[in-house]
Amino acid sequence: MFEQLIENLGNALQQPLPGLDTQMQMAPPQRGRPDKDWVMTQQPRRAAVLAFLYPVAGEAHLVLTQRPSYQGVHSDQISFPGGQLEAADLDLADTALREAEEEVGLKREVVQLLGALTELYIPPSNFLVQPYLGYSLERPVFTAQPTEVKEILEVPLAFFLDSRFQTVKTLQVREQQLETPCYLLEDKIIWGATAMMLKELEVLVSPYFSSRGR
């Protein structure tokens, strides 16, 4: 059940994370693999996102958002709730909680943080993003912030372990065609940094689903 998944994840986060090698399985082939020292020479902006788990009829779900259409590198993309570190934030975990509350109405007091996943550099926007994993034992009420979120997506966690929904698609990105691994969620394509972070989460939760006989 959901509580067992959370216990397993808590234990997994005490061990070395799957890391960049796992994230790169969902990276476009054209994407470079800069090391941390080089990334820091770019003076990246810091940001954080929240991978938030909660049960629906006992099954773990994950909340994602679709960004609105706008003139920017992440227009219309599927992402975790999150955003840029602000001066008033206590730390990056505080950033993730604040942004989740602003974007999807997730009250920070209902979120139990489990820990951090592997940070990821996003070259097009020069962001170094720290993902955090959190949960609640009950499904919260979500409310989209319309200027930042076109749609809230509540996705069963098991979806990301089903190979039928993982493929490679050719996308038109900034006037070039990009062939990239992705998750297919009905008519939506989850790719890029979000897919890379999801791959690490997928690897972390796969022992739990394997033990249930998936």
GROMACS elastic network, one bead per residue, 0.5 to 0.9 nm:
[ bonds ]
;  ai    aj funct       b0    kb
    1     4     6  0.54413   500
    1     5     6  0.65711   500
    1    55     6  0.89949   500
    1    58     6  0.61667   500
    1    59     6  0.70431   500
    1    60     6  0.83764   500
    2     5     6  0.51218   500
    2     6     6  0.64185   500
    2     7     6  0.87649   500
    2    54     6  0.78396   500
    2    55     6  0.63191   500
    2    58     6  0.59369   500
    2    59     6  0.62290   500
    2    60     6  0.59766   500
    2   137     6  0.78118   500
    3     6     6  0.51495   500
    3     7     6  0.62647   500
    3     8     6  0.86838   500
    3   137     6  0.75943   500
    4     7     6  0.50257   500
    4     8     6  0.61364   500
    4     9     6  0.85598   500
    4   208     6  0.81030   500
    5     8     6  0.50915   500
    5     9     6  0.61320   500
    5    10     6  0.85716   500
    5    60     6  0.81557   500
    5   205     6  0.74435   500
    5   208     6  0.62187   500
    5   209     6  0.85746   500
    6     9     6  0.50574   500
    6    10     6  0.60854   500
    6    11     6  0.86353   500
    6    53     6  0.87798   500
    6   114     6  0.83190   500
    6   135     6  0.78566   500
    7    10     6  0.51150   500
    7    11     6  0.63559   500
    7    12     6  0.86809   500
    8    11     6  0.51760   500
    8    12     6  0.61520   500
    8    13     6  0.87133   500
    8   204     6  0.87683   500
    8   205     6  0.77951   500
    8   207     6  0.84485   500
    8   208     6  0.69961   500
    9    13     6  0.61447   500
    9    14     6  0.87891   500
    9   114     6  0.78546   500
    9   204     6  0.68296   500
    9   205     6  0.67143   500
    9   208     6  0.86387   500
   10    13     6  0.53011   500
   10    14     6  0.68151   500
   10   114     6  0.60848   500
   10   115     6  0.78161   500
   11    14     6  0.53503   500
   11    15     6  0.72050   500
   12    15     6  0.54022   500
   12    16     6  0.79671   500
   12    17     6  0.77916   500
   12   204     6  0.67091   500
   12   205     6  0.86424   500
   13    16     6  0.71843   500
   13    17     6  0.67749   500
   13   114     6  0.78107   500
   13   115     6  0.67865   500
   13   116     6  0.77646   500
   13   117     6  0.79234   500
   13   204     6  0.83558   500
   14    17     6  0.83860   500
   14   115     6  0.89555   500
   16    19     6  0.80975   500
   17    20     6  0.89655   500
   17   117     6  0.71067   500
   17   118     6  0.69538   500
   17   200     6  0.80839   500
   17   204     6  0.81563   500
   18    21     6  0.69944   500
   18    22     6  0.57769   500
   18    23     6  0.80546   500
   18   117     6  0.89144   500
   18   118     6  0.80197   500
   18   200     6  0.61895   500
   18   201     6  0.88303   500
   18   203     6  0.73346   500
   18   204     6  0.76216   500
   19    22     6  0.56926   500
   19    23     6  0.64486   500
   19    24     6  0.88685   500
   19   117     6  0.79707   500
   19   118     6  0.55461   500
   19   119     6  0.84052   500
   19   200     6  0.68844   500
   20    24     6  0.59321   500
   20    25     6  0.87854   500
   20    33     6  0.88762   500
   20   118     6  0.71521   500
   20   119     6  0.84807   500
   20   120     6  0.77997   500
   20   196     6  0.85984   500
   20   200     6  0.83463   500
   21    24     6  0.53429   500
   21    25     6  0.70308   500
   22    25     6  0.55454   500
   22    26     6  0.79653   500
   22   196     6  0.77330   500
   22   197     6  0.88144   500
   22   199     6  0.65714   500
   22   200     6  0.58421   500
   22   203     6  0.79466   500
   23    26     6  0.60176   500
   23    27     6  0.69826   500
   23   118     6  0.86666   500
   23   120     6  0.85270   500
   23   193     6  0.84510   500
   23   195     6  0.79353   500
   23   197     6  0.60163   500
   23   198     6  0.78812   500
   23   199     6  0.57733   500
   23   200     6  0.57770   500
   24    28     6  0.81493   500
   24    29     6  0.89738   500
   24    31     6  0.88821   500
   24    33     6  0.83638   500
   24   196     6  0.63866   500
   24   199     6  0.85875   500
   25    28     6  0.85648   500
   25   181     6  0.77652   500
   25   196     6  0.71613   500
   25   199     6  0.74537   500
   26    29     6  0.89762   500
   26   180     6  0.73835   500
   26   181     6  0.51198   500
   26   182     6  0.65078   500
   26   183     6  0.89828   500
   26   191     6  0.73695   500
   26   192     6  0.72167   500
   26   193     6  0.83748   500
   26   195     6  0.59964   500
   26   196     6  0.50508   500
   26   197     6  0.86522   500
   26   198     6  0.87726   500
   26   199     6  0.68427   500
   27    30     6  0.81802   500
   27    31     6  0.64988   500
   27   180     6  0.66135   500
   27   181     6  0.64781   500
   27   182     6  0.85349   500
   27   191     6  0.79253   500
   27   192     6  0.61825   500
   27   193     6  0.76011   500
   27   195     6  0.78309   500
   27   196     6  0.62782   500
   28    31     6  0.54045   500
   28    32     6  0.88550   500
   28   178     6  0.72872   500
   28   179     6  0.64030   500
   28   181     6  0.63694   500
   28   191     6  0.85859   500
   28   192     6  0.71765   500
   29    32     6  0.79667   500
   29   178     6  0.86188   500
   29   179     6  0.74016   500
   29   180     6  0.68269   500
   29   181     6  0.87226   500
   30   178     6  0.79522   500
   30   179     6  0.84749   500
   30   180     6  0.87081   500
   31   123     6  0.86049   500
   32   123     6  0.87758   500
   34    37     6  0.82154   500
   34    38     6  0.62534   500
   34    39     6  0.64449   500
   34   121     6  0.84917   500
   35    38     6  0.55224   500
   35    39     6  0.63115   500
   35    40     6  0.88754   500
   36    40     6  0.62500   500
   36    41     6  0.88186   500
   36   121     6  0.87632   500
   37    40     6  0.53212   500
   37    41     6  0.66288   500
   38    41     6  0.51692   500
   38    42     6  0.69203   500
   39    42     6  0.54029   500
   39    43     6  0.72256   500
   39    44     6  0.70104   500
   39   121     6  0.73304   500
   39   123     6  0.89412   500
   39   126     6  0.87429   500
   39   128     6  0.82428   500
   40    43     6  0.52641   500
   40    44     6  0.64899   500
   41    44     6  0.79838   500
   42   126     6  0.75183   500
   43   126     6  0.80641   500
   43   127     6  0.89703   500
   44   121     6  0.81522   500
   44   122     6  0.89767   500
   44   123     6  0.89754   500
   44   125     6  0.86399   500
   44   126     6  0.51143   500
   44   127     6  0.51894   500
   44   128     6  0.58131   500
   45    84     6  0.73235   500
   45    85     6  0.78869   500
   45   125     6  0.85456   500
   45   126     6  0.62820   500
   45   128     6  0.60866   500
   45   129     6  0.83996   500
   46    83     6  0.86210   500
   46    84     6  0.59841   500
   46    85     6  0.56320   500
   46    86     6  0.89428   500
   46    92     6  0.80409   500
   46   126     6  0.88173   500
   46   127     6  0.57587   500
   46   128     6  0.51001   500
   46   129     6  0.60403   500
   46   130     6  0.78445   500
   47    82     6  0.73535   500
   47    83     6  0.53274   500
   47    85     6  0.50482   500
   47    86     6  0.87649   500
   47    92     6  0.69021   500
   47    95     6  0.73250   500
   47    96     6  0.79738   500
   47   127     6  0.65473   500
   47   128     6  0.61744   500
   47   130     6  0.62547   500
   47   131     6  0.86356   500
   48    81     6  0.86829   500
   48    82     6  0.55737   500
   48    83     6  0.57509   500
   48    84     6  0.65795   500
   48    85     6  0.70527   500
   48    92     6  0.57536   500
   48    93     6  0.69970   500
   48    94     6  0.86517   500
   48    95     6  0.60278   500
   48    96     6  0.50354   500
   48    97     6  0.88389   500
   48    99     6  0.84737   500
   48   119     6  0.87243   500
   48   128     6  0.82600   500
   48   129     6  0.51041   500
   48   131     6  0.55577   500
   48   132     6  0.73290   500
   49    79     6  0.86496   500
   49    80     6  0.58247   500
   49    81     6  0.55796   500
   49    83     6  0.64208   500
   49    84     6  0.89447   500
   49    92     6  0.86959   500
   49    93     6  0.83738   500
   49    95     6  0.77862   500
   49    97     6  0.81432   500
   49    99     6  0.77608   500
   49   100     6  0.78498   500
   49   129     6  0.71173   500
   49   130     6  0.63898   500
   49   132     6  0.61994   500
   49   133     6  0.87189   500
   50    80     6  0.60621   500
   50    81     6  0.57280   500
   50    82     6  0.61473   500
   50    93     6  0.84384   500
   50    96     6  0.53643   500
   50    97     6  0.70234   500
   50    99     6  0.84424   500
   50   100     6  0.68541   500
   50   130     6  0.87484   500
   50   131     6  0.58375   500
   50   133     6  0.59718   500
   50   134     6  0.68456   500
   51    62     6  0.69063   500
   51    63     6  0.72464   500
   51    64     6  0.80799   500
   51    80     6  0.62576   500
   51    81     6  0.76144   500
   51   131     6  0.69004   500
   51   132     6  0.59805   500
   51   134     6  0.61768   500
   51   135     6  0.82456   500
   51   198     6  0.87004   500
   51   201     6  0.88132   500
   52    61     6  0.81743   500
   52    62     6  0.56737   500
   52    63     6  0.61018   500
   52    64     6  0.85824   500
   52    80     6  0.84904   500
   52    81     6  0.87418   500
   52   111     6  0.79697   500
   52   113     6  0.88342   500
   52   132     6  0.82640   500
   52   133     6  0.60274   500
   52   135     6  0.52570   500
   52   136     6  0.78884   500
   53    60     6  0.62414   500
   53    61     6  0.55033   500
   53    63     6  0.71219   500
   53   133     6  0.77880   500
   53   134     6  0.62390   500
   53   136     6  0.65957   500
   53   137     6  0.85998   500
   53   139     6  0.87925   500
   53   157     6  0.81761   500
   54    58     6  0.87901   500
   54    59     6  0.80044   500
   54    60     6  0.54970   500
   54    61     6  0.54001   500
   54    62     6  0.67318   500
   54    63     6  0.85461   500
   54   134     6  0.87888   500
   54   135     6  0.56115   500
   54   136     6  0.51753   500
   54   137     6  0.59239   500
   54   138     6  0.60400   500
   54   139     6  0.55158   500
   54   140     6  0.79965   500
   55    58     6  0.51115   500
   55    59     6  0.50616   500
   55    61     6  0.58320   500
   55    62     6  0.88230   500
   55   135     6  0.89835   500
   55   136     6  0.77816   500
   55   137     6  0.64673   500
   55   138     6  0.60612   500
   55   139     6  0.59097   500
   55   156     6  0.89703   500
   56    59     6  0.52418   500
   56    60     6  0.64418   500
   56    61     6  0.66696   500
   56   138     6  0.78709   500
   56   139     6  0.64959   500
   56   156     6  0.84853   500
   57    60     6  0.85130   500
   59   156     6  0.71162   500
   59   157     6  0.79445   500
   59   158     6  0.85448   500
   60   155     6  0.86292   500
   60   156     6  0.59801   500
   60   157     6  0.55880   500
   60   158     6  0.76917   500
   61   139     6  0.88525   500
   61   154     6  0.63310   500
   61   155     6  0.53180   500
   61   157     6  0.50090   500
   61   158     6  0.81419   500
   62   153     6  0.81148   500
   62   154     6  0.57709   500
   62   155     6  0.52332   500
   62   156     6  0.62324   500
   62   157     6  0.59353   500
   63    80     6  0.71866   500
   63    81     6  0.79792   500
   63   104     6  0.89340   500
   63   152     6  0.70642   500
   63   153     6  0.56865   500
   63   155     6  0.63178   500
   63   156     6  0.88895   500
   64    78     6  0.67333   500
   64    79     6  0.56839   500
   64    81     6  0.65387   500
   64   151     6  0.86107   500
   64   152     6  0.60724   500
   64   154     6  0.64669   500
   64   155     6  0.75364   500
   65    77     6  0.82667   500
   65    78     6  0.55857   500
   65    79     6  0.53602   500
   65    80     6  0.60464   500
   65    81     6  0.64719   500
   65   103     6  0.85138   500
   65   104     6  0.81200   500
   65   144     6  0.86641   500
   65   149     6  0.62155   500
   65   150     6  0.73638   500
   65   151     6  0.57777   500
   65   153     6  0.56535   500
   65   154     6  0.86379   500
   66    75     6  0.88354   500
   66    76     6  0.59585   500
   66    77     6  0.56583   500
   66    79     6  0.63068   500
   66    80     6  0.86878   500
   66   148     6  0.86665   500
   66   149     6  0.58541   500
   66   150     6  0.54633   500
   66   151     6  0.51715   500
   66   152     6  0.65189   500
   66   153     6  0.74891   500
   67    70     6  0.86117   500
   67    74     6  0.75519   500
   67    75     6  0.61407   500
   67    77     6  0.55413   500
   67    78     6  0.64069   500
   67    79     6  0.73962   500
   67   147     6  0.88260   500
   67   148     6  0.61569   500
   67   150     6  0.54264   500
   67   151     6  0.73485   500
   68    75     6  0.62040   500
   68    76     6  0.51781   500
   68    77     6  0.80216   500
   68   146     6  0.82791   500
   68   147     6  0.73044   500
   68   148     6  0.63544   500
   68   149     6  0.58301   500
   68   151     6  0.82340   500
   69    72     6  0.83991   500
   69    74     6  0.86076   500
   69    76     6  0.50027   500
   69    77     6  0.85895   500
   69   150     6  0.82216   500
   70    73     6  0.86428   500
   70    74     6  0.82460   500
   70    75     6  0.52890   500
   70    76     6  0.76189   500
   71    74     6  0.85560   500
   71    75     6  0.67345   500
   72    75     6  0.55522   500
   73   124     6  0.69495   500
   73   125     6  0.71654   500
   73   173     6  0.84780   500
   73   174     6  0.76988   500
   74    77     6  0.55860   500
   74    78     6  0.86512   500
   74   125     6  0.86306   500
   76   150     6  0.80694   500
   77   188     6  0.88776   500
   77   189     6  0.80015   500
   77   190     6  0.73018   500
   77   191     6  0.80381   500
   77   192     6  0.89046   500
   77   194     6  0.89591   500
   78   153     6  0.88576   500
   78   188     6  0.79951   500
   78   189     6  0.74392   500
   78   190     6  0.56728   500
   78   191     6  0.76653   500
   78   194     6  0.71529   500
   78   195     6  0.89554   500
   79    82     6  0.82059   500
   79   190     6  0.78656   500
   79   191     6  0.89913   500
   79   193     6  0.82304   500
   79   194     6  0.55244   500
   79   195     6  0.85818   500
   80   100     6  0.85288   500
   80   131     6  0.87442   500
   80   194     6  0.68919   500
   81    96     6  0.74081   500
   81    97     6  0.87881   500
   81    99     6  0.63626   500
   81   100     6  0.50091   500
   81   101     6  0.85616   500
   81   102     6  0.88023   500
   81   103     6  0.64269   500
   81   104     6  0.72547   500
   82    95     6  0.73285   500
   82    96     6  0.52888   500
   82    97     6  0.78641   500
   82    98     6  0.80078   500
   82   100     6  0.58791   500
   82   102     6  0.89509   500
   82   103     6  0.77649   500
   82   131     6  0.86964   500
   83    95     6  0.71128   500
   83    96     6  0.70269   500
   83    98     6  0.88732   500
   83    99     6  0.59982   500
   83   100     6  0.86744   500
   83   129     6  0.85579   500
   84    92     6  0.88415   500
   84    95     6  0.71586   500
   84    96     6  0.87182   500
   84    99     6  0.84177   500
   84   127     6  0.83504   500
   84   129     6  0.85326   500
   85    88     6  0.84698   500
   85    89     6  0.66767   500
   85    91     6  0.78048   500
   85    92     6  0.64448   500
   85    94     6  0.86577   500
   85    95     6  0.56433   500
   85    96     6  0.85195   500
   86    89     6  0.54684   500
   86    90     6  0.88558   500
   86    91     6  0.89811   500
   86    95     6  0.72368   500
   87    90     6  0.81111   500
   88    91     6  0.88648   500
   89    92     6  0.72313   500
   89    93     6  0.85808   500
   89    94     6  0.57217   500
   89    95     6  0.58106   500
   89    98     6  0.82257   500
   90    93     6  0.79158   500
   90    94     6  0.57619   500
   90    95     6  0.76839   500
   91    94     6  0.52510   500
   91    95     6  0.64740   500
   92    96     6  0.63326   500
   92    97     6  0.87148   500
   92   130     6  0.71535   500
   92   131     6  0.89885   500
   92   132     6  0.88640   500
   93    96     6  0.51444   500
   93    97     6  0.63579   500
   93    98     6  0.86132   500
   93   113     6  0.85540   500
   93   115     6  0.89745   500
   93   116     6  0.84798   500
   93   130     6  0.83572   500
   93   131     6  0.85848   500
   93   132     6  0.68893   500
   94    97     6  0.51485   500
   94    98     6  0.60090   500
   94    99     6  0.84731   500
   95    98     6  0.51533   500
   95    99     6  0.60208   500
   95   100     6  0.84705   500
   96    99     6  0.53055   500
   96   100     6  0.61091   500
   96   101     6  0.86465   500
   96   130     6  0.86022   500
   96   131     6  0.79180   500
   96   132     6  0.72265   500
   97   100     6  0.51902   500
   97   101     6  0.62590   500
   97   102     6  0.86761   500
   97   106     6  0.81172   500
   97   107     6  0.81222   500
   97   108     6  0.57234   500
   97   111     6  0.80340   500
   98   101     6  0.52074   500
   98   102     6  0.62118   500
   98   103     6  0.86373   500
   98   106     6  0.88263   500
   98   107     6  0.86509   500
   98   108     6  0.72409   500
   99   103     6  0.59003   500
   99   104     6  0.82752   500
   99   106     6  0.89333   500
  100   103     6  0.52401   500
  100   104     6  0.57058   500
  100   105     6  0.66651   500
  100   106     6  0.56967   500
  100   107     6  0.79151   500
  100   108     6  0.79318   500
  101   104     6  0.57565   500
  101   107     6  0.54204   500
  101   108     6  0.65110   500
  102   105     6  0.57407   500
  102   106     6  0.75942   500
  102   107     6  0.89106   500
  102   144     6  0.83556   500
  102   145     6  0.66840   500
  102   148     6  0.89159   500
  103   106     6  0.79105   500
  103   143     6  0.76757   500
  103   144     6  0.58309   500
  103   146     6  0.82129   500
  103   147     6  0.88365   500
  103   148     6  0.64286   500
  103   149     6  0.65182   500
  104   107     6  0.89387   500
  104   141     6  0.87818   500
  104   142     6  0.53245   500
  104   145     6  0.62015   500
  104   149     6  0.77637   500
  104   152     6  0.72746   500
  105   141     6  0.74815   500
  105   142     6  0.52923   500
  105   144     6  0.66074   500
  105   145     6  0.75854   500
  106   109     6  0.86370   500
  106   110     6  0.76605   500
  106   111     6  0.79935   500
  106   140     6  0.70614   500
  106   141     6  0.72843   500
  106   142     6  0.61313   500
  106   143     6  0.77468   500
  107   110     6  0.58113   500
  107   111     6  0.72323   500
  107   140     6  0.84228   500
  108   111     6  0.53263   500
  108   112     6  0.84385   500
  109   112     6  0.79077   500
  110   135     6  0.81871   500
  110   136     6  0.62082   500
  110   137     6  0.88348   500
  110   138     6  0.87775   500
  110   140     6  0.79666   500
  111   134     6  0.60487   500
  111   135     6  0.56115   500
  111   136     6  0.55989   500
  112   133     6  0.86784   500
  112   134     6  0.53394   500
  112   135     6  0.52902   500
  112   136     6  0.62014   500
  113   116     6  0.85109   500
  113   132     6  0.73368   500
  113   133     6  0.60527   500
  113   135     6  0.65472   500
  114   132     6  0.76043   500
  114   133     6  0.55019   500
  114   134     6  0.52930   500
  114   135     6  0.74343   500
  115   131     6  0.88682   500
  115   132     6  0.58058   500
  115   133     6  0.55774   500
  115   134     6  0.72661   500
  116   119     6  0.81775   500
  116   130     6  0.72096   500
  116   131     6  0.59248   500
  116   133     6  0.59978   500
  117   130     6  0.71263   500
  117   131     6  0.53880   500
  117   132     6  0.58033   500
  117   133     6  0.69402   500
  117   197     6  0.80005   500
  117   200     6  0.78143   500
  117   201     6  0.79823   500
  118   129     6  0.88350   500
  118   130     6  0.68232   500
  118   131     6  0.67750   500
  118   132     6  0.87440   500
  118   197     6  0.78035   500
  118   200     6  0.80255   500
  119   128     6  0.68353   500
  119   129     6  0.54305   500
  119   131     6  0.61892   500
  119   197     6  0.85670   500
  120   127     6  0.82502   500
  120   128     6  0.57146   500
  120   129     6  0.52182   500
  120   130     6  0.66085   500
  120   131     6  0.81119   500
  120   193     6  0.74312   500
  120   196     6  0.85052   500
  120   197     6  0.78532   500
  121   126     6  0.70961   500
  121   127     6  0.58351   500
  121   129     6  0.61452   500
  121   130     6  0.89260   500
  121   193     6  0.83060   500
  122   125     6  0.60420   500
  122   126     6  0.56129   500
  122   127     6  0.52288   500
  122   128     6  0.62561   500
  122   129     6  0.74871   500
  122   192     6  0.87659   500
  122   193     6  0.68101   500
  123   127     6  0.69255   500
  123   128     6  0.86440   500
  124   127     6  0.81342   500
  131   197     6  0.76027   500
  133   201     6  0.89025   500
  135   138     6  0.87402   500
  136   139     6  0.69406   500
  136   140     6  0.78513   500
  139   142     6  0.89925   500
  142   152     6  0.78368   500
  143   152     6  0.80651   500
  144   147     6  0.86984   500
  144   148     6  0.79087   500
  144   149     6  0.58094   500
  144   150     6  0.75097   500
  144   151     6  0.69720   500
  144   152     6  0.65339   500
  145   148     6  0.56435   500
  145   149     6  0.55969   500
  145   150     6  0.81642   500
  146   149     6  0.52128   500
  146   150     6  0.61906   500
  146   151     6  0.84529   500
  147   150     6  0.76574   500
  149   152     6  0.70629   500
  155   158     6  0.84532   500
  155   159     6  0.71233   500
  155   160     6  0.88091   500
  155   185     6  0.86603   500
  156   159     6  0.55571   500
  156   160     6  0.79466   500
  157   160     6  0.59290   500
  157   161     6  0.75977   500
  157   202     6  0.83190   500
  157   205     6  0.87959   500
  158   161     6  0.53444   500
  158   162     6  0.67419   500
  158   202     6  0.86936   500
  158   206     6  0.89423   500
  158   209     6  0.76854   500
  159   162     6  0.54209   500
  159   163     6  0.86443   500
  159   165     6  0.73625   500
  159   185     6  0.85524   500
  160   163     6  0.77554   500
  160   165     6  0.73334   500
  160   166     6  0.78831   500
  160   183     6  0.73616   500
  160   198     6  0.76518   500
  160   199     6  0.79928   500
  160   201     6  0.89880   500
  160   202     6  0.63783   500
  161   164     6  0.88400   500
  161   165     6  0.83531   500
  161   166     6  0.86541   500
  161   199     6  0.89997   500
  161   202     6  0.62505   500
  161   203     6  0.85238   500
  161   205     6  0.87697   500
  161   206     6  0.71610   500
  161   209     6  0.85046   500
  162   165     6  0.59192   500
  162   166     6  0.73187   500
  163   166     6  0.51945   500
  163   167     6  0.79818   500
  164   167     6  0.76930   500
  164   184     6  0.86643   500
  165   182     6  0.82836   500
  165   183     6  0.54945   500
  165   184     6  0.51137   500
  165   185     6  0.71009   500
  165   186     6  0.88924   500
  166   181     6  0.72485   500
  166   182     6  0.57866   500
  166   184     6  0.62796   500
  167   180     6  0.84155   500
  167   181     6  0.56902   500
  167   182     6  0.56308   500
  167   183     6  0.64470   500
  167   184     6  0.73529   500
  168   179     6  0.66363   500
  168   180     6  0.53310   500
  168   182     6  0.58391   500
  168   183     6  0.83958   500
  169   178     6  0.80583   500
  169   179     6  0.55740   500
  169   180     6  0.56011   500
  169   181     6  0.64464   500
  169   182     6  0.69297   500
  169   189     6  0.86352   500
  170   177     6  0.63212   500
  170   178     6  0.53882   500
  170   180     6  0.63790   500
  170   181     6  0.89260   500
  171   176     6  0.81687   500
  171   177     6  0.55205   500
  171   178     6  0.50889   500
  171   179     6  0.62407   500
  171   180     6  0.75246   500
  172   175     6  0.64567   500
  172   176     6  0.56527   500
  172   178     6  0.62006   500
  172   179     6  0.88717   500
  173   176     6  0.53437   500
  173   177     6  0.60518   500
  173   178     6  0.64417   500
  174   177     6  0.82268   500
  180   191     6  0.72574   500
  180   192     6  0.78899   500
  181   190     6  0.89198   500
  181   191     6  0.67061   500
  181   192     6  0.82391   500
  181   195     6  0.82331   500
  182   189     6  0.64332   500
  182   190     6  0.54884   500
  182   192     6  0.76646   500
  182   195     6  0.63937   500
  182   196     6  0.89256   500
  183   188     6  0.83825   500
  183   189     6  0.59433   500
  183   190     6  0.50362   500
  183   191     6  0.66189   500
  183   195     6  0.70293   500
  184   187     6  0.70845   500
  184   188     6  0.59780   500
  184   190     6  0.63866   500
  184   191     6  0.88943   500
  185   189     6  0.61723   500
  185   190     6  0.72664   500
  186   189     6  0.80709   500
  190   194     6  0.68596   500
  190   195     6  0.58302   500
  191   194     6  0.61036   500
  191   196     6  0.74595   500
  192   195     6  0.54521   500
  192   196     6  0.62933   500
  192   197     6  0.88542   500
  193   197     6  0.62270   500
  193   198     6  0.85284   500
  194   197     6  0.52178   500
  194   198     6  0.60948   500
  194   199     6  0.86394   500
  195   199     6  0.61247   500
  195   200     6  0.88839   500
  196   199     6  0.52119   500
  196   200     6  0.68489   500
  197   200     6  0.53843   500
  197   201     6  0.65574   500
  197   202     6  0.87052   500
  198   202     6  0.59521   500
  198   203     6  0.86372   500
  199   203     6  0.63093   500
  199   204     6  0.86863   500
  200   203     6  0.52301   500
  200   204     6  0.63434   500
  200   205     6  0.88628   500
  201   204     6  0.50170   500
  201   205     6  0.62530   500
  201   206     6  0.85011   500
  202   205     6  0.53792   500
  202   206     6  0.59488   500
  203   206     6  0.52582   500
  203   207     6  0.78580   500
  204   207     6  0.71218   500
  204   208     6  0.84857   500
  205   208     6  0.55276   500
  205   209     6  0.67262   500
  205   210     6  0.88255   500
  206   209     6  0.51966   500
  206   210     6  0.59638   500
  206   211     6  0.85481   500
  207   211     6  0.61050   500
  207   212     6  0.87386   500
  208   211     6  0.52502   500
  208   212     6  0.66423   500
  209   212     6  0.51038   500
  209   213     6  0.66646   500
  209   214     6  0.57972   500
  210   213     6  0.51710   500
  210   214     6  0.53719   500
  211   214     6  0.75356   500
